[in-house]
Amino acid sequence: MAVAPEGEIEYGEVFTRQWVVDTILDLVGYTADRDLSVKTLVEPSVGSGAFLGPVVDRLAASAMSHGVPFEMLTGSIRGYDLQSVHVETSRALTVERLTAAGANEATARMLAKTWLHVGDFLLDEGDFLDLQGSTGTAVRKSSPADFVVGNPPYIRFDDLERATVTAYRAQYPTMVGRSDIYVGFFERSLAMLKPDGMLGFICADRWMRNAYGAKLRSLIAKRYAVDTVWQMHDVDAFHTEVSAYPAITVLSNRPQGSVTVLDTTASFGEGGAKQAVAFVRSGNHEDEGAGWKGARLDSWFEGEDLWPAGGPERIRLLEHLQERFPALEQTGGTTKISIGVATGADKAYVVLPDADVEPDRLMPLIMADDIRSGVLMRPKKVLINPWDSTGALVNLADYPRMAETLASHEAVQKRFVARRNPDAWHRTIDKVYPGLADRPKLLLQDMKAQITPVFEPGANQVSEGVPGGYYPHHNLYYIVSTGWDLEVLGGLLLSRIAEAFIEAFGVKMRGGTLRFQAQYLRKIRVPDPATIPEDVQDRLREAFRAHDRNGATRAAEEAYGLEEGVADSV
């Protein structure tokens, strides 16, 4: 692995509590009542042995109960780690556990050396030399696995050397965008599974709902099965507090069948985990216990589609709505969700209205602060707009004051978009689309605790005493439509049903803040406006104008044909 010298590397280590390890081993079926001597388990990143210790204990107990000599277990475990100190620690732990179980020290040391290796699991796994049997014969070892378990490292590509990133991406097609290294651990581990082989990881779940996880989700949908997903965001699963949102994910190398999903609370622990494992094995459709609720779904989501988070009630409701209703952009004539203008240098382009720029180059700009209260406020800033009414860049010779103002900011000409095309150095990164400021639109902040659409009525119109006709800034998302009454749509979006889509498919920030990005807003399913009765439309509109989330939710339930109160449980 082409990385910095040991001691300078960010290894992304997070150490797992034993009850979590035992839970994962139970879920994948690595239990001492089976003859584990005929199985192979791989641990991609052994660390200090959090998984390895219980694995060795179970393997030793199985060997004793099935009459298998310890010397015959050379192919039972393969473990790897980049840090030699971790491998040495894990070898010592292995010797300790094996001798405690009755193995002689020479056999225990041979097995520890055979099983555990220093190296990069993603690049070197197929080249390790293993010492086989009592003869110590060196052979290539890259056989498939019956089980792969662990807590893969959390390292963003931004924290890796460029050569390492290039090598990983060449080997693993799922590692796209600003990926995390654990995506590659999933891909490599899945490829190792024998038919009916099982993978069990505890890992951050952002890949389930992020763009960089799309290729991995697609790979799983095409070739593997999702068996179990346990959301554990508030659970004390690690020995140190981490910023990740963990989930236990169990995948298998077989056709997709039913899936058990679990939602947990901060009180979830060892006792609740044992109950939940029993539920997974039971075949029951629903159950709950100490700090958890679970459900069994008949199928899972296909292709690159985002995987939902949340409790069983929410996931079932969303499945129902996805089957019955179209996505938001497929309704109301031409409906579009997009983001406001990015300039690449806001200090230059976003100015006060009295800026020394030709007046026809100043466009009123609506920003997050102008709707933060949930009510449209008169904007305080304007945009220096270098685009004309046809969508073409203006001639700087015609606007010397604009040219001088922009040129006074060094950052403008340092932008990549300016260096790539020096003759158009004054352009904003995004084009300013003619006519958008004049159109009525719904506006949503990118980050907010609750979904809060705000109506901007467009040019020559007034909403709540504030005139419209503004262009949205890039920290806002907007919705325009040719067929929707946007206040009716605003009522639907204000409801807890719409928010359930965002909570399930979006990324939740620390502290519970939601992201209202276009990719998540596009997941919202809505009735076609023509199918919503007039009286229900009136109630949605009135609730939206009154900022009445409860009223909007009750009216939305009727629009969707749901029982009253069903949205309160999701």
Secondary structure, DSSP 4 states (H G I P E B T S, - for coil): ---PPTTS------PBPHHHHHHHHHHHT--TTS-GGG--EEES--TTSTTHHHHHHHHHHHHHHTT--GGGGTTSEEEEES-HHHHHHHHHHHHHHHHHTT--HHHHHHHHHHHEEES-HHHHGGG-EEEETTTTEEEE----EEEEEE-----BGGGS-HHHHHHHHHH-TT--SS-BHHHHHHHHHHHHEEEEEEEEEEEE-GGGSSGGGHHHHHHHHHH-EEEEEEE-TTS--BSS--S--EEEEEEESS----EEEEEE-TT--HHHHHHHHHHHHH--SEEEETTEEEEEES----TTPPPP-S-HHHHHHHHHHHHHS-BGGGSSSSEEEEE-B--S-HHHHEE-TT-SS-GGGEEEEE-GGGTTTSS----SEEEE--B-TTSPBPPGGG-HHHHHHHHT-HHHHHSHHHHH-GGGTT--SS---TTTTTS-EEEEESEESS---EEE--TT-EETTEE---EEBTTEEEEEESS--HHHHHHHHHSHHHHHHHHHHSPBPTTS-EE--HHHHTT-B---GGGS-HHHHHHHHHHHHTT-HHHHHHHHHHHHTPPTTGGGG-
